[in-house]
Amino acid sequence: MVAYGAEQRVRIPALRTGWLRQTFVHWPFPPRAVQALLPPELVVDEYDGAAWVSLTPFVMADVRPPGVPAALPGLPTFAETNLRTYARHRDSGRDGLWFLTIEVTFPLMLAARAVGVPYHRGALRVSMDGDVVTYSGSRRGGAIAYRLVVRPGDPIRPTERDVWLTSRWRAYTRRYGLLWQTPVEHEPWPLRAASLEVVEETLTRGAGLPAPAGEPVVHFSEGVRHVRLGPSRPCR
């Protein structure tokens, strides 16, 4: 069972930030199709017999090192979009995220490629018109792009599946022949129902997946403001 609240304290963060105006678009996929994209140390995590891949655009706000207050003027705030799946370490069984791609506007985030984070720089935009949120982005070169138009609904009491799809407390990456893990701590997601009015994307195909089949599960959150990312360390 995935924990609704953070599994561990990140006492000495490497980075602090907020994740705001986040939409989660979750598609089920055949486990075999997703397992083919994972490193050998990880096994696909399944729910209801399916692997799940989530497209999650959001605003990364007030990015700062530890000790710097969020109220300091001029802290970086920018759009980011993740395409991620869910996996467990083959030996320890610890669950976490595996990012298939991360699209970002802020060039300094590309430094995380050093531990295998799959960042790609592009042009991204998040806008609001009344109660509708629009996310759009394109990678340099234009072959990878997306556009989502989302209408958030009422707050929900999260079910077991809602928690499973949205709450993870570590991310796995691979570089230099090693599997790395990055712990994360934040308050539980305040979730709302949501409907997709437009979904156009080439991220899944670009990651090596077949076209999503069926209607996705969609959540929206105003976000979490107290995100603490720990240092990345090799898995043991």
C-alpha positions in Angstrom: 0.0 0.0 0.0 1.4 3.4 -1.0 1.6 5.9 1.9 -0.7 9.0 1.7 1.8 11.1 3.6 5.6 11.1 3.1 7.3 7.9 4.0 10.4 9.6 5.4 11.6 13.0 6.6 14.0 14.8 4.3 15.9 16.6 7.1 18.7 18.1 5.0 17.1 18.9 1.5 19.2 19.6 -1.5 16.3 21.7 -2.9 13.1 23.2 -1.7 10.2 24.3 -3.9 6.5 24.2 -4.5 4.5 22.2 -7.1 1.4 24.3 -8.0 -1.6 24.0 -10.4 -0.8 20.3 -11.1 -2.8 18.1 -13.3 -2.4 14.3 -13.3 -3.5 12.4 -16.4 -3.1 8.6 -15.9 -3.4 6.0 -18.6 -3.3 2.2 -18.0 -0.8 0.2 -20.2 0.1 -3.4 -20.6 2.8 -4.1 -18.0 5.1 -5.7 -20.6 5.2 -2.5 -22.6 6.2 -0.4 -19.6 8.7 -3.0 -18.2 10.6 -2.7 -21.5 11.4 0.9 -20.7 12.7 0.2 -17.1 16.3 -0.5 -16.1 17.0 -4.1 -14.9 17.0 -3.1 -11.2 13.3 -2.1 -11.3 10.0 -4.0 -11.9 6.8 -2.3 -13.0 4.4 -1.5 -10.2 0.8 -2.6 -11.1 -2.6 -1.5 -10.0 -5.7 -3.6 -11.1 -3.4 -5.6 -13.3 -2.1 -2.7 -15.3 1.0 -0.5 -15.4 0.2 3.2 -15.3 1.8 6.1 -17.0 1.0 9.7 -15.9 1.4 13.0 -17.7 1.8 15.6 -15.0 2.2 19.3 -16.0 2.6 21.9 -13.2 4.3 25.0 -12.1 7.5 24.7 -10.1 7.5 27.7 -7.8 10.1 29.4 -5.6 12.9 27.0 -6.3 15.7 27.5 -3.7 18.5 25.9 -1.8 17.9 25.1 1.9 18.0 28.0 4.2 16.6 30.5 1.7 13.1 31.7 2.5 10.3 31.2 0.0 9.4 34.9 0.4 12.7 36.1 -1.1 11.9 38.1 -4.2 13.1 36.8 -7.6 13.2 33.0 -6.9 12.8 31.0 -10.0 9.2 29.9 -10.9 8.7 28.0 -14.2 6.6 25.4 -16.0 7.6 21.7 -16.0 5.9 18.6 -17.4 6.7 15.0 -16.4 5.8 11.7 -18.1 6.3 9.1 -15.4 5.5 5.6 -14.5 5.5 3.6 -11.2 8.1 0.9 -10.3 9.6 -1.0 -7.4 13.2 -1.9 -6.7 13.7 -5.5 -7.6 15.6 -6.3 -4.3 14.2 -3.9 -1.7 10.6 -3.7 -3.0 10.6 0.1 -2.4 8.2 1.9 -4.7 9.0 5.1 -6.6 8.7 7.0 -9.8 10.6 6.4 -13.0 10.6 9.4 -15.3 10.3 8.6 -19.0 10.8 12.3 -19.8 10.8 15.7 -18.1 10.1 18.9 -20.1 11.3 22.1 -18.5 11.9 25.7 -19.4 14.5 26.6 -16.8 18.0 25.7 -18.1 19.7 25.2 -14.6 17.5 22.1 -14.0 19.4 20.4 -16.8 22.2 19.9 -14.2 20.3 16.9 -12.8 21.1 15.0 -16.0 24.3 14.2 -14.0 22.3 11.5 -12.1 20.2 10.5 -15.1 17.2 12.7 -14.7 15.8 12.8 -18.3 15.4 16.6 -18.6 14.7 18.2 -22.0 14.6 21.9 -22.5 11.6 23.4 -24.3 9.0 26.1 -24.5 6.2 25.5 -21.9 3.2 27.5 -20.8 0.5 27.3 -18.1 -2.5 29.6 -18.3 -5.8 30.0 -16.7 -9.1 31.4 -18.1 -11.8 31.4 -15.6 -12.0 27.8 -14.2 -10.1 26.2 -17.1 -6.4 25.5 -17.0 -4.4 25.1 -20.3 -1.0 23.5 -20.5 1.1 23.5 -23.6 4.7 22.8 -24.5 7.1 21.7 -27.2 10.6 20.4 -27.1 13.3 22.0 -29.1 12.9 20.8 -32.7 9.2 20.5 -32.3 8.8 16.7 -32.7 7.6 16.3 -29.0 4.7 18.5 -28.0 1.5 18.5 -26.0 -1.6 20.6 -25.2 -4.0 19.9 -22.4 -7.1 21.9 -21.5 -8.4 20.9 -18.1 -11.5 21.8 -16.1 -11.0 21.2 -12.4 -14.0 19.9 -10.4 -14.9 19.5 -6.8 -12.5 18.4 -4.0 -12.5 14.7 -3.5 -11.7 12.3 -0.6 -8.9 10.2 -2.1 -9.6 6.6 -2.7 -6.9 3.9 -2.5 -6.4 4.2 -6.3 -6.2 8.0 -6.1 -3.4 7.8 -3.5 -1.6 5.1 -5.5 -1.6 7.2 -8.6 -0.5 10.5 -7.0 1.6 9.8 -4.0 5.2 8.6 -4.3 8.1 9.5 -2.0 11.2 8.7 -4.1 12.3 8.9 -7.7 14.7 6.5 -9.4 17.2 7.4 -12.1 20.1 5.6 -13.7 23.6 6.9 -14.7 27.2 5.7 -14.7 25.9 2.1 -14.4 24.2 2.9 -11.1 20.6 3.2 -10.0 20.1 6.4 -8.0 17.2 7.3 -5.7 16.1 10.8 -4.7 13.8 11.1 -1.6 11.0 13.6 -1.5 8.8 15.0 1.3 5.7 17.2 1.1 2.2 17.5 2.6 -0.5 15.2 1.1 -1.9 16.3 -2.3 -5.2 18.2 -2.0 -7.0 16.5 -4.9 -9.9 17.6 -7.0 -11.8 15.8 -9.7 -11.1 17.1 -13.2 -12.2 16.6 -16.8 -10.1 16.9 -20.0 -11.6 19.1 -22.7 -8.5 18.8 -25.0 -5.6 16.3 -24.9 -3.1 16.3 -27.7 0.4 14.8 -27.0 3.3 13.0 -28.6 5.2 12.4 -25.3 4.0 8.8 -24.9 4.9 7.8 -28.4 8.3 9.6 -28.1 9.0 7.6 -24.9 8.5 4.3 -26.8 5.0 3.5 -25.7 2.0 2.5 -27.8 -0.8 5.0 -28.1 -2.9 5.2 -24.9 -6.0 3.2 -25.0 -9.3 4.2 -23.3 -10.2 7.1 -21.2 -7.6 8.4 -18.7 -8.1 8.9 -14.9 -7.7 12.7 -14.3 -6.9 14.6 -11.1 -6.2 18.3 -10.4 -4.5 19.9 -7.4 -3.8 23.5 -6.5 -0.5 22.0 -5.3 1.8 21.5 -2.4 4.1 24.4 -1.2 6.5 22.6 1.1 8.4 20.2 -1.1 11.8 19.0 0.1 14.0 17.1 -2.3 16.8 15.2 -0.7 20.3 14.5 -2.2 20.4 11.8 -4.9 22.3 8.7 -3.7 23.2 5.4 -5.3 20.8 2.5 -4.3 22.5 -0.2 -2.2 
